[in-house]
Every structure is written in structure tokens, then in C-alpha cells.
Amino acid sequence: MNTEAAMLDVAGVNTYYGDSHILQGVDLQIPAGRALGLLGRNGMGKTTLIRSLMGYVPMAAGSVRWGGRDVTGWPPEKMARLGIGYVPEGRGIFPNLSVSENLVMSARAGVDGSRAWTYDRVLSLFPRLAERLDNGGAQLSGGEQQMLSIGRALMTNPTLMILDEATEGLAPLIVQEIWRVIGQIRETGISTLIVDRNYRMVLAHTDLAVVLEKGRVVLAGESAALAQDHDALGRYLGV
Ligand SMILES: Nc1ncnc2c1ncn2[C@@H]1O[C@H](COP(=O)(O)OP(=O)(O)OP(=O)(O)O)[C@@H](O)[C@H]1O
């Protein structure tokens, strides 16, 4: 997993919530253009790892490198400016603004100047949103809000997209739709970091996987190999 140069290289992350030592020396690398699945049972530290590397939660120890540059301790806005589109668990949209306003306000060129993801292209990926441009964010269904949240991240022309529980609580057809879109995003060459309860879908949509257990990495390797490793899946994911 270390043979390719890492776009994102997170090492030795230790994070506490009060006295609780949640992350205990976590390493994770995502090579450019690759998709990485972050797996582990509930409460094992997946969201905390994302929040730590994005700068929402301070790390007690550890480093974050981006394209070889040390960005440890950078705040979330600066991390976003590096080209990291973060779609948080529970959706990040402005409920009082329309679909159209939500998309337009997050538009910007990627770090390489690319504007590959335009308003029209994002809407063609999400036909449902195209039909609801004037609806307020709060009027959307949960699935539509999730699509809007992903659309907003795409409008920033990111180099890496982080999707935390993007399908949580959604109806099966919408879940399918979200996975279809994740597949398309991946095909465009954007790196992805995906957390989702459906480990099969995660492994099918990623190149690499990292499994967390109680704040430590217990397994890291190719997703296709892990999908066949029933012992490991049973041991670490209880499936
Ligand atoms: N703000 C917080 N304050 C205190 N403890 C927290 C906080 N957020 C999470 N925790 C605890 O930290 C641990 C890791 O939580 P985290 O949300 O990172 O896990 P997770 O692997 O993402 O699981 P889940 O799928 O349940 O979100 C859990 O024991 C959780 O209860």
C-alpha cells in the first residue's frame, strides 16, 4: 500500500475526547486518484479520524501531509482550500438557501485551476436536484439533501472527496443512486475516502481499505483481497 506516492498521508494520529483516548496511533495513506474505504464497527473512531485530519478536532500527536507538504494542525477551511471536499455525516447544506444557491455559493476552481465540475455537470449527475432548483434545502428529502451535499463538494472541484456515511438512513433506491454517483466520481480520477456501514459496497467501490478497531488500524490492504477474507471480516466487522 505504500508503493505509490501518497496524496494524503496521515501518520501516528492520537486524538482524545476529554480523558478518552479515541485514536491511538493511526496511519492512513491515500495515493493520488485512489479510493480508500475506512471500515470498522460503530464507535471505533472512523469519524474522529476524519475530523482529526480535517482539523475539526485537535490531534494530541500525529502528522498530516498533503502532496508531500506538512499540513498538520491546519484548520478545516485551509484543508478545504487544498482541494479536500468533505461531505460530513448528517449532511452539510444551508437549509434556508435554495438548491441552486447552495450549489452556486460553493463553486470554485480546483487547486490546479480546473473547473471540470460546473453547475450543469453537477445537475446532470443529480437529475432530482435539477427538478428542485428553487426548493429550499430544508424542503428536500433526506436523500436529496445528501445529493446536494455531495453536489456542493463537487462544485469545489476537489482533488479528494471524503464521504462519511453518505447513505445513512436513506431508502434503498436512493442508496443505489448515491453509490452510482460515487462510482462516477471515482471514474473521473478524484481520490475518495469512504465510510459506510455497508462494507460490501465500500469494498466494491474502493481500491484500498483500512479497518479500525478501538482507535487502532488492525488491517490495511487491497479492498478486493479483504472482500474475500471472511475470517478478517468476521473478526473485525462482526459479519
Ligand atoms: N464529541 C464527542 N465527545 C466525546 N466522545 C465522543 C465524541 N464523538 C465521538 N465520541 C466517542 O468516540 C468514539 C469514536 O467515535 P466515532 O464517531 O469516531 O466512531 P465511528 O467509528 O465513526 O462510529 P460511528 O459509525 O458510530 O460514527 C466513540 O466511543 C464515541 O462515543
The ligand as an SDF file (V2000), in Angstrom:
LIG
                    3D

 31 33  0  0  0  0  0  0  0  0999 V2000
  -17.8340   14.7190   20.7200 N   0  0  0  0  0  0  0  0  0  0  0  0
  -17.5290   13.6110   21.3840 C   0  0  0  0  0  0  0  0  0  0  0  0
  -17.2420   13.6450   22.7160 N   0  0  0  0  0  0  0  0  0  0  0  0
  -16.9140   12.5290   23.3780 C   0  0  0  0  0  0  0  0  0  0  0  0
  -16.8250   11.3050   22.8250 N   0  0  0  0  0  0  0  0  0  0  0  0
  -17.0970   11.2020   21.5260 C   0  0  0  0  0  0  0  0  0  0  0  0
  -17.4650   12.3340   20.7250 C   0  0  0  0  0  0  0  0  0  0  0  0
  -17.6670   11.9140   19.4580 N   0  0  0  0  0  0  0  0  0  0  0  0
  -17.4370   10.5820   19.4520 C   0  0  0  0  0  0  0  0  0  0  0  0
  -17.1020   10.1460   20.6840 N   0  0  0  0  0  0  0  0  0  0  0  0
  -16.7280    8.7710   21.0370 C   0  0  0  0  0  0  0  0  0  0  0  0
  -15.5480    8.4630   20.3280 O   0  0  0  0  0  0  0  0  0  0  0  0
  -15.5640    7.1160   19.8840 C   0  0  0  0  0  0  0  0  0  0  0  0
  -15.3510    7.0780   18.3820 C   0  0  0  0  0  0  0  0  0  0  0  0
  -16.4580    7.6650   17.7370 O   0  0  0  0  0  0  0  0  0  0  0  0
  -16.5460    7.8460   16.1760 P   0  0  0  0  0  0  0  0  0  0  0  0
  -17.7890    8.6090   15.8770 O   0  0  0  0  0  0  0  0  0  0  0  0
  -15.2580    8.3510   15.6700 O   0  0  0  0  0  0  0  0  0  0  0  0
  -16.7130    6.3610   15.6960 O   0  0  0  0  0  0  0  0  0  0  0  0
  -17.1260    5.7870   14.3030 P   0  0  0  0  0  0  0  0  0  0  0  0
  -16.2020    4.6590   14.0420 O   0  0  0  0  0  0  0  0  0  0  0  0
  -17.2180    6.8620   13.3100 O   0  0  0  0  0  0  0  0  0  0  0  0
  -18.5350    5.1760   14.5870 O   0  0  0  0  0  0  0  0  0  0  0  0
  -19.9860    5.5920   14.1430 P   0  0  0  0  0  0  0  0  0  0  0  0
  -20.2230    4.8320   12.9070 O   0  0  0  0  0  0  0  0  0  0  0  0
  -20.8130    5.1240   15.2980 O   0  0  0  0  0  0  0  0  0  0  0  0
  -19.9870    7.0880   13.9670 O   0  0  0  0  0  0  0  0  0  0  0  0
  -16.9010    6.5480   20.3440 C   0  0  0  0  0  0  0  0  0  0  0  0
  -16.6800    5.8420   21.5360 O   0  0  0  0  0  0  0  0  0  0  0  0
  -17.7450    7.7710   20.5890 C   0  0  0  0  0  0  0  0  0  0  0  0
  -18.6890    7.5100   21.5940 O   0  0  0  0  0  0  0  0  0  0  0  0
  1  2  1  0
  2  3  1  0
  2  7  2  0
  3  4  2  0
  4  5  1  0
  5  6  2  0
  6  7  1  0
  6 10  1  0
  7  8  1  0
  8  9  2  0
  9 10  1  0
 10 11  1  0
 11 12  1  0
 11 30  1  0
 12 13  1  0
 13 14  1  0
 13 28  1  0
 14 15  1  0
 15 16  1  0
 16 17  2  0
 16 18  1  0
 16 19  1  0
 19 20  1  0
 20 21  2  0
 20 22  1  0
 20 23  1  0
 23 24  1  0
 24 25  2  0
 24 26  1  0
 24 27  1  0
 28 29  1  0
 28 30  1  0
 30 31  1  0
M  END
$$$$
